[in-house]
């Protein structure tokens, strides 16, 4: 099972994956060898505790170390919002999240993991978010690569996805962003700085609710650099809750990123900023402009919500939401344009401050998909989560450029992909030596020869042995098949001379073949024997006896047709 | 953080852009385009120009750019490839037929045109549906194309002035031919009303004719007798006859504005602030009247910059003009790896309604969408 996400657009059971595709009743353990989670976004892992603890699965769940560290935090947050805030009942509990995470086996990048004696998996760097991985799955000589979410343009702190030329039979990728062309990161950052700057300039306060593990650090560095450059004086604060979590994140991060990113981004202590200071709740009431980063990211509780309540009534202020907000949170409501919010104790809050929604998440676009295909060289492409009608062009593009088939199954549809598995066969040493001896010391690419042998399939092994050995093993006697034919020829010479003339003729026609004229009165062409005798009635009529073994059938037929035409006159 | 990285994050142009642009979007196409053509108020077509095969793409503008109210609540900044197709050659010219889902292209290698169906809701594939034969001439040149503004699907096309004809798309019938003997190659062709069109020649002469009549066209000779210079033309198809003007720009940076009704008469002129020796001969200069800003024109093709000028400041005598605004985005953030070949802006267009929104494309595959701030209305420059 590749990923186990929650559909964030539904409130009822449609938000869970439909596990009845796997089995109508009972636990999933018997039907799945393993579950692989690509990254911590809820649309990829949100239903994991539901699947493992409520539907039932006890097998291994694989994910990278950072994903394993971050998933439970996000899942618990999500559970709190859904159950405590929205009062839902058919949902997983905190204990279920813990029990689920006990089944997790962490993966390192580029490390092959044997799930069982046949199935092996390997994780590759996907960019996108901390810990995101693409996964290569192999059984025997067939393999599949699942991309999860990835991006191909390097991000300042996350780098671009990378995979080797593993040539999987199928490459599975999301098609949601396949038909987009992404606006540059710089323009998104520009918009962010512009909005912050404009608010500060008019004396407003800017609240940026963040989830500690991700975007916050990047935005801090951006603001710090901007403040330095523009010589700005307004204070920037970072709430203390964030600092603790951020250090945890920092530790996860340095082991995950590569050398180059570490140098550029991580070398400095992430929280020693010149312009960014620790926040104290009393500062929220200070006059004048300021910027505050506070958790949690969806404004559903805690410090960010407290600050929001204080600042919402002033239209000079601004709240910038840097990511997706789950239904039921204040963040979700204000991003949907709600300007009056019902708070605890029936109080209403008038939302007069400016609300800005910004998206910084990195996804591969049309160009990115082509780059990934070029890197991995899959034999077939599978695009999921798109509308077939809106994907025809991309399908055509992929098929044209790479000459591979591109499938676009809808949810619930089964796709069958034909593979060309390679079958490894062991060759017996005797056979190998014998065949090599026939051709000369070195193989000649200009003279390919057919090898004769017998393929024996016994139990799970395949062996190629010489025919004699195969017959011996099977307890069979070898039979030889030889063809004989007589050809009449008009030739006034003696038998011996006719034979010699035949020899000369054949030598000039069959260049490259082994032709011998033996002292016992035969001409041998490969395995074909030619003898000459005179007819009893007329000594000028020669009878040629041709005999060949069935392996030389073609050459034998050729010779008999050739000799039936007679000998050319100039031969001596 | 090292200084180099400091600068990497925030370079001068980036900082400046906070005040000089209201909106700015930067995209990277897989292959550069020389054409940018509106197919609706929300979508444009682009197409490649390499050999042998290329893609034609119809791109829908990002929702954030188009949203007026609730702009802040829309995070969607990406282009969506709504339709795409494949061509068998380069695309040098692409014209959308108004009121239809058809487009007509020319490959710059012959005068023949290709007709395309841009696709609808049922499919995202752009398909070739037919072709229109152009007139054969001794030198194989590409044709210019202009679509009749009204709902009749007709195209005006030709590689040189004597070959200009109006063809009905569905029947292929020739409805009109321009009667002239001159074989001057064309650099522009456009309708200024439903039946009146302007044909600008490379040598600077401009012909004005009406497709309803077989009367000979009005001819306005080139402003310059220098034969080495190439000219490009754009006509302002304003609602008022008095706003119907024509601008001609030469490869040496000379710009001449005249009234459509009196092309030879006194208009205004200027010497544009462009690096003429740097011009790339493969790239057309594009000059365009702003659709809603009176007297403003835009020019590109001399370098990696798009310039906007206010022609009201120009006089009867050619003087050096300073641009009102310069979009240097393509030059500054060039993705080209080969430093010896600088980036050129291959095309640009104005949004038909939003006064200061333009799209520009460059030879490195970049496409920018920008909404510039009039410097005269700027609230002051950023403090360095």
Interface residues (C-beta under 8 A of the other chain):
Chain A: X156 X177 X179 X180 X181 X182 X183 X184 X186 X187 X188 X190 X191 X193 X194 X197 X221 X222 X225 X226 X228 X229 X230 X231 X264 X268 X335 X336 X337 X354 X355 X356 X357 X358 X359 X365 X366 X367 X370 X389 X390 X391 X392 X393 X394 X396 X397 X400
Chain B: X1 X5 X6 X9 X10 X14 X15 X17 X18 X24 X25 X26 X27 X28 X29 X30 X55 X59 X62 X70 X72 X73 X74 X75 X76 X77 X78 X79 X80 X81 X82 X83 X84 X85 X86 X121 X122 X123 X124 X125 X126 X333 X367 X382 X383
